[in-house]
Structure formats: C-alpha cells, structure tokens
Amino acid sequence: MTDSAPTPATAPAPEIAPSVIPVSIPELSDPKRPFYWGTGRRKTAVARVRIRPGSGKFQINKRELADFFKLESNRGVVQHPLALTETVKTVDVFVNVAGGGITGQAGAVALGVARALLRANPQFESKLRAANLLTRDARKVERKKYGQSGARKRFQYSKR
C-alpha cells in the first residue's frame, strides 16, 4: 500500500497576502501649497504644524526637535502620532509654536501633527482617534478671584 499523497511536511505552504497594506502620505498636486496643515492647542500654547512627504526632518521654531525639547518625555509626546501611523521617516514636519510652557507646547504640537496627518491621509483616523490624539485637552488654569489669594485658596482667617 503505497499512497502517492504528499505528507504534510512536503506539502507546499499556501501563499498568504499581507494583512497590513502600507499607507503613505500622498504627494500634493498644487505646487503653490506643498504642505498639509494642522493646528494644535493645549493650555495657552498654540502650534501651527506643516507636514510634507520627505525624509523625516522635524523642526520646531527653526530648531531641531532635540534642541527645542530637552526632555525625552516631551519628545516622545510630540513623535507619538508619527510613530503610531508609521510615518516617522517618511514626512518632514515644520512647527511654529508660541505661548504656554514646555509641556503645553509639546501637547499642542502633538495635536497639530495628528490633525495634519489626518488631513494628509484620512485612513489614519481610526488609529489616531483610538490613541486619543485627535481630542483637544480643554483644561486651562482657573483665574484668580478677588478677595482670595488664588483661584481656590483663601486669605488666612483670624477669629481674634
């Protein structure tokens, strides 16, 4: 009894198509407007972000990313939208940011980058929204009230 049926070890493996289709930033057709824009705000910081297909350059106020944000945590916040969409080395990012402090500026830049990526390629929306990168954080510092030493803190009360 000799069967000519192939054994499982010698059977050819079926070809499996990759389930992840590479998604990229399309080139802009209008040479007068070669960028995708996005605006981000956090506390009192405002960031205007421009992205274009490129080699991975990241400039903030005409300075390199590592020169502008000294803390690794702030650099991570800023690059998170690019890492999530796997476009770190495929786009150039140019940012003008003003107002607020360092952490507020990092949050504003991250929101601006996420919005610019969404405008460049709408297929990124599910990933960016799942990571909560398209939602603006509306928390701001509460104003100081008169008759008090701060927003909530009162002056010391002396009964006698």
Backbone as CSV, one residue per row, in Angstrom:
resi,resn,N_x,N_y,N_z,CA_x,CA_y,CA_z,C_x,C_y,C_z
1,MET,0.819,-1.176,0.000,0.000,0.000,0.000,0.863,1.240,0.000
2,THR,1.138,1.709,-1.106,1.916,2.934,-1.211,1.016,4.024,-1.763
3,ASP,0.799,5.006,-0.923,-0.003,6.153,-1.347,0.906,7.203,-1.949
4,SER,0.432,7.834,-2.975,1.219,8.892,-3.596,0.803,10.272,-3.076
5,ALA,-0.028,10.311,-2.062,-0.456,11.594,-1.491,0.709,12.220,-0.723
6,PRO,0.917,13.512,-0.880,2.032,14.157,-0.177,1.783,14.204,1.330
7,THR,2.845,14.087,2.057,2.735,14.185,3.509,2.666,15.661,3.894
8,PRO,2.184,15.975,5.081,2.070,17.381,5.473,3.411,18.115,5.476
9,ALA,4.498,17.420,5.709,5.802,18.078,5.747,6.254,18.503,4.348
10,THR,5.805,17.784,3.315,6.244,18.116,1.967,5.214,18.923,1.187
11,ALA,4.044,19.175,1.767,3.010,19.936,1.067,3.437,21.399,0.980
12,PRO,3.217,22.024,-0.179,3.602,23.439,-0.305,2.734,24.316,0.596
13,ALA,3.357,25.307,1.207,2.631,26.219,2.086,1.812,27.186,1.241
14,PRO,0.586,27.460,1.659,-0.231,28.400,0.881,0.322,29.820,1.013
15,GLU,0.215,30.569,-0.054,0.685,31.951,-0.052,-0.330,32.809,0.704
16,ILE,0.146,33.579,1.671,-0.725,34.435,2.460,-0.384,35.878,2.140
17,ALA,-1.403,36.621,1.748,-1.196,38.035,1.431,-1.042,38.808,2.732
18,PRO,-0.202,39.821,2.745,-0.059,40.605,3.973,-1.360,41.318,4.310
19,SER,-1.721,41.274,5.595,-2.976,41.889,6.013,-2.827,43.394,6.203
20,VAL,-1.598,43.860,6.370,-1.364,45.285,6.553,-0.905,45.880,5.229
21,ILE,-1.688,46.806,4.735,-1.344,47.478,3.488,-0.592,48.753,3.860
22,PRO,0.601,48.961,3.319,1.336,50.170,3.686,0.580,51.422,3.255
23,VAL,0.456,52.354,4.192,-0.256,53.599,3.940,0.761,54.730,3.992
24,SER,0.711,55.604,3.030,1.680,56.695,2.992,0.968,58.020,2.787
25,ILE,1.748,59.077,2.815,1.246,60.425,2.588,1.308,60.700,1.092
26,PRO,0.191,61.049,0.465,0.245,61.321,-0.975,0.913,62.662,-1.259
27,GLU,1.532,62.741,-2.418,2.140,63.994,-2.866,1.033,64.992,-3.192
28,LEU,1.277,66.239,-2.902,0.297,67.277,-3.216,0.442,67.699,-4.666
29,SER,-0.685,67.926,-5.316,-0.654,68.278,-6.731,-0.471,69.774,-6.943
30,ASP,-0.811,70.593,-5.943,-0.702,72.041,-6.090,0.675,72.506,-5.628
31,PRO,1.548,72.957,-6.532,2.897,73.370,-6.110,2.896,74.653,-5.278
32,LYS,1.805,75.429,-5.326,1.740,76.652,-4.538,1.485,76.352,-3.060
33,ARG,0.870,75.216,-2.766,0.576,74.825,-1.384,1.133,73.420,-1.153
34,PRO,2.447,73.316,-0.924,3.067,71.992,-0.854,2.979,71.320,0.523
35,PHE,2.135,71.814,1.435,2.076,71.270,2.780,0.665,70.876,3.169
36,TYR,0.576,69.970,4.145,-0.667,69.685,4.857,-0.567,70.409,6.194
37,TRP,-1.612,71.137,6.567,-1.593,71.960,7.768,-2.408,71.341,8.886
38,GLY,-2.009,71.627,10.121,-2.771,71.230,11.293,-2.484,72.199,12.421
39,THR,-3.504,72.528,13.208,-3.348,73.440,14.329,-3.634,72.696,15.616
40,GLY,-2.758,72.884,16.599,-2.957,72.251,17.893,-2.901,73.270,19.006
41,ARG,-3.727,73.069,20.035,-3.733,73.960,21.191,-3.740,73.127,22.461
42,ARG,-3.044,73.644,23.483,-3.023,72.996,24.795,-2.738,74.072,25.816
43,LYS,-3.594,74.230,26.817,-3.499,75.318,27.800,-3.452,76.632,27.042
44,THR,-2.358,77.385,27.099,-2.290,78.635,26.337,-1.309,78.541,25.174
45,ALA,-0.826,77.353,24.867,0.117,77.163,23.759,-0.642,76.902,22.463
46,VAL,-0.132,77.455,21.381,-0.719,77.261,20.052,0.391,76.823,19.105
47,ALA,0.156,75.726,18.386,1.151,75.208,17.440,0.537,75.153,16.049
48,ARG,1.247,75.724,15.085,0.854,75.628,13.678,1.819,74.653,13.014
49,VAL,1.298,73.554,12.510,2.110,72.445,12.008,1.916,72.308,10.508
50,ARG,3.041,72.136,9.787,3.015,71.847,8.356,3.786,70.552,8.139
51,ILE,3.205,69.630,7.374,3.923,68.399,7.025,3.908,68.240,5.514
52,ARG,4.940,67.545,5.029,5.026,67.221,3.606,5.791,65.906,3.478
53,PRO,5.608,65.189,2.396,6.403,63.969,2.194,7.883,64.326,2.157
54,GLY,8.683,63.541,2.858,10.102,63.860,2.933,10.904,62.749,3.579
55,SER,11.960,63.143,4.296,12.917,62.169,4.822,12.910,62.061,6.341
56,GLY,12.012,62.759,7.038,11.945,62.631,8.488,12.483,63.830,9.250
57,LYS,12.651,64.976,8.604,13.129,66.181,9.286,12.030,66.702,10.220
58,PHE,12.405,67.152,11.421,11.438,67.670,12.394,11.991,68.964,12.976
59,GLN,11.413,70.103,12.594,11.871,71.409,13.067,10.763,72.110,13.835
60,ILE,11.149,72.686,14.985,10.217,73.473,15.788,10.840,74.855,15.967
61,ASN,10.142,75.876,15.520,10.644,77.255,15.562,12.059,77.351,14.969
62,LYS,12.261,76.691,13.838,13.529,76.674,13.096,14.678,76.055,13.884
63,ARG,14.361,75.199,14.854,15.361,74.456,15.615,15.015,72.979,15.524
64,GLU,16.027,72.142,15.690,15.799,70.702,15.654,14.977,70.273,16.870
65,LEU,14.331,69.134,16.759,13.467,68.630,17.830,14.236,68.456,19.135
66,ALA,15.426,67.858,19.077,16.212,67.603,20.286,16.721,68.901,20.916
67,ASP,16.903,69.944,20.117,17.337,71.230,20.662,16.188,71.973,21.338
68,PHE,14.982,71.789,20.823,13.838,72.525,21.362,13.285,71.856,22.615
69,PHE,13.023,70.548,22.545,12.525,69.800,23.698,13.675,69.004,24.293
70,LYS,14.157,69.431,25.444,15.292,68.777,26.091,14.889,67.461,26.759
71,LEU,13.651,67.385,27.263,13.198,66.178,27.961,12.758,65.108,26.967
72,GLU,13.179,63.885,27.225,12.803,62.758,26.358,11.294,62.532,26.361
73,SER,10.644,62.778,27.504,9.193,62.572,27.583,8.452,63.525,26.645
74,ASN,8.895,64.777,26.561,8.246,65.718,25.644,8.500,65.348,24.189
75,ARG,9.699,64.873,23.885,9.978,64.422,22.508,9.111,63.214,22.153
76,GLY,8.891,62.339,23.122,8.041,61.173,22.885,6.595,61.560,22.622
77,VAL,6.103,62.557,23.375,4.727,63.036,23.173,4.569,63.603,21.766
78,VAL,5.549,64.372,21.331,5.485,65.031,20.024,5.549,64.013,18.885
79,GLN,6.367,62.974,19.031,6.548,61.998,17.953,5.540,60.849,18.001
80,HIS,4.709,60.804,19.018,3.763,59.690,19.151,2.817,59.550,17.948
81,PRO,2.213,60.637,17.422,1.350,60.458,16.242,2.093,59.899,15.039
82,LEU,3.355,60.310,14.853,4.135,59.800,13.715,4.478,58.328,13.908
83,ALA,4.843,57.940,15.136,5.187,56.548,15.400,3.963,55.643,15.246
84,LEU,2.812,56.140,15.677,1.584,55.347,15.611,1.174,55.081,14.166
85,THR,1.357,56.066,13.299,0.986,55.911,11.889,2.142,55.423,11.024
86,GLU,3.304,55.143,11.643,4.483,54.619,10.953,4.946,55.555,9.830
87,THR,4.974,56.858,10.123,5.404,57.851,9.141,6.581,58.680,9.649
88,VAL,7.343,58.144,10.605,8.444,58.907,11.215,9.473,59.307,10.173
89,LYS,9.883,58.392,9.319,10.932,58.667,8.329,10.387,59.028,6.955
90,THR,9.075,59.224,6.836,8.508,59.495,5.514,7.948,60.903,5.366
91,VAL,7.893,61.685,6.452,7.372,63.050,6.358,8.327,64.029,7.018
92,ASP,8.340,65.252,6.497,9.053,66.362,7.118,8.020,67.190,7.874
93,VAL,8.362,67.595,9.099,7.441,68.341,9.951,8.073,69.680,10.298
94,PHE,7.309,70.753,10.094,7.755,72.103,10.420,6.696,72.726,11.321
95,VAL,7.130,73.216,12.496,6.194,73.696,13.509,6.578,75.105,13.944
96,ASN,5.572,75.959,14.103,5.717,77.238,14.785,4.842,77.144,16.023
97,VAL,5.448,77.282,17.211,4.698,77.160,18.453,4.999,78.356,19.330
98,ALA,3.955,78.851,20.014,4.115,80.013,20.885,3.163,79.886,22.068
99,GLY,3.511,80.545,23.167,2.653,80.583,24.342,2.828,79.378,25.233
100,GLY,2.422,79.543,26.473,2.438,78.435,27.411,3.828,78.022,27.834
101,GLY,3.901,76.846,28.433,5.172,76.298,28.879,5.586,75.132,27.999
102,ILE,6.633,74.450,28.412,7.199,73.383,27.602,6.213,72.221,27.423
103,THR,5.584,71.787,28.502,4.657,70.652,28.413,3.422,71.005,27.601
104,GLY,2.900,72.219,27.792,1.751,72.655,26.993,2.095,72.742,25.521
105,GLN,3.304,73.202,25.222,3.724,73.282,23.822,3.868,71.894,23.212
106,ALA,4.374,70.937,23.991,4.502,69.570,23.479,3.127,68.990,23.157
107,GLY,2.156,69.200,24.024,0.798,68.719,23.760,0.175,69.384,22.551
108,ALA,0.423,70.687,22.383,-0.109,71.414,21.235,0.505,70.911,19.933
109,VAL,1.812,70.663,19.943,2.480,70.153,18.741,1.953,68.765,18.384
110,ALA,1.747,67.917,19.382,1.238,66.559,19.119,-0.143,66.607,18.484
111,LEU,-1.023,67.472,18.983,-2.355,67.600,18.397,-2.271,68.144,16.980
112,GLY,-1.395,69.127,16.750,-1.237,69.682,15.410,-0.707,68.664,14.416
113,VAL,0.266,67.844,14.848,0.813,66.805,13.969,-0.268,65.777,13.642
114,ALA,-1.052,65.386,14.635,-2.113,64.406,14.401,-3.155,64.949,13.426
115,ARG,-3.519,66.205,13.571,-4.503,66.800,12.659,-3.954,66.946,11.248
116,ALA,-2.679,67.271,11.120,-2.076,67.380,9.791,-1.995,66.010,9.121
117,LEU,-1.637,64.977,9.891,-1.602,63.620,9.336,-2.987,63.170,8.892
118,LEU,-4.001,63.530,9.659,-5.374,63.171,9.295,-5.786,63.854,8.002
119,ARG,-5.393,65.114,7.838,-5.713,65.834,6.609,-4.958,65.236,5.414
120,ALA,-3.731,64.753,5.661,-2.937,64.168,4.583,-3.489,62.818,4.155
121,ASN,-3.930,62.013,5.127,-4.430,60.680,4.806,-5.552,60.311,5.766
122,PRO,-6.811,60.342,5.336,-7.944,60.058,6.225,-7.958,58.626,6.779
123,GLN,-7.157,57.720,6.223,-7.113,56.351,6.734,-6.460,56.273,8.111
124,PHE,-5.773,57.325,8.521,-5.124,57.341,9.834,-6.095,57.628,10.968
125,GLU,-7.323,58.013,10.648,-8.238,58.489,11.696,-8.513,57.441,12.763
126,SER,-8.724,56.196,12.385,-9.060,55.177,13.388,-7.924,54.981,14.385
127,LYS,-6.678,54.945,13.895,-5.534,54.780,14.798,-5.365,55.990,15.712
128,LEU,-5.443,57.191,15.126,-5.230,58.403,15.906,-6.338,58.615,16.926
129,ARG,-7.573,58.318,16.541,-8.691,58.508,17.465,-8.652,57.470,18.585
130,ALA,-8.246,56.250,18.265,-8.151,55.206,19.299,-7.092,55.561,20.339
131,ALA,-6.036,56.256,19.931,-4.985,56.678,20.860,-5.301,58.028,21.501
132,ASN,-6.492,58.582,21.227,-6.957,59.841,21.814,-6.057,61.016,21.421
133,LEU,-5.561,61.007,20.194,-4.667,62.065,19.735,-5.381,63.170,18.959
134,LEU,-6.670,62.978,18.661,-7.409,63.987,17.913,-8.332,64.811,18.805
135,THR,-8.298,64.551,20.105,-9.157,65.260,21.046,-8.363,66.358,21.735
136,ARG,-8.895,67.572,21.705,-8.219,68.696,22.347,-8.460,68.645,23.845
137,ASP,-7.400,68.813,24.618,-7.491,68.856,26.075,-7.851,70.283,26.462
138,ALA,-9.077,70.513,26.886,-9.585,71.860,27.099,-9.268,72.424,28.479
139,ARG,-8.557,71.693,29.312,-8.275,72.188,30.660,-7.331,73.386,30.618
140,LYS,-7.672,74.410,31.363,-6.844,75.608,31.465,-6.726,75.998,32.925
141,VAL,-5.829,76.916,33.228,-5.647,77.391,34.588,-6.848,78.252,34.971
142,GLU,-7.400,77.981,36.144,-8.541,78.751,36.624,-8.076,80.136,37.070
143,ARG,-8.877,81.139,36.818,-8.478,82.511,37.140,-8.529,82.773,38.637
144,LYS,-7.709,83.725,39.049,-7.703,84.167,40.445,-8.943,85.025,40.697
145,LYS,-9.539,84.855,41.876,-10.712,85.631,42.241,-10.331,86.737,43.224
146,TYR,-11.074,87.825,43.187,-10.823,88.925,44.115,-11.226,88.490,45.527
147,GLY,-10.546,89.039,46.533,-10.825,88.663,47.920,-10.196,87.342,48.309
148,GLN,-9.414,86.746,47.435,-8.739,85.478,47.694,-7.304,85.603,47.214
149,SER,-6.458,84.679,47.694,-5.062,84.742,47.271,-4.801,83.934,46.013
150,GLY,-5.780,83.189,45.549,-5.626,82.392,44.333,-6.985,82.029,43.780
151,ALA,-7.024,81.017,42.916,-8.287,80.610,42.323,-9.217,79.982,43.365
152,ARG,-8.670,79.148,44.232,-9.454,78.490,45.279,-8.986,78.870,46.679
153,LYS,-7.687,79.161,46.806,-7.100,79.432,48.123,-7.595,80.774,48.666
154,ARG,-7.918,80.777,49.961,-8.391,81.999,50.615,-7.261,82.635,51.411
155,PHE,-7.441,83.916,51.737,-6.538,84.547,52.691,-6.760,83.926,54.061
156,GLN,-5.744,83.966,54.894,-5.870,83.366,56.231,-6.913,84.113,57.050
157,TYR,-7.782,83.374,57.716,-8.827,83.953,58.533,-8.401,83.909,59.991
158,SER,-8.521,85.035,60.669,-8.195,85.097,62.100,-9.453,85.474,62.860
159,LYS,-9.893,84.601,63.750,-11.108,84.854,64.502,-10.896,85.978,65.530
160,ARG,-9.728,86.065,66.136,-9.458,87.115,67.139,-8.285,87.952,66.752
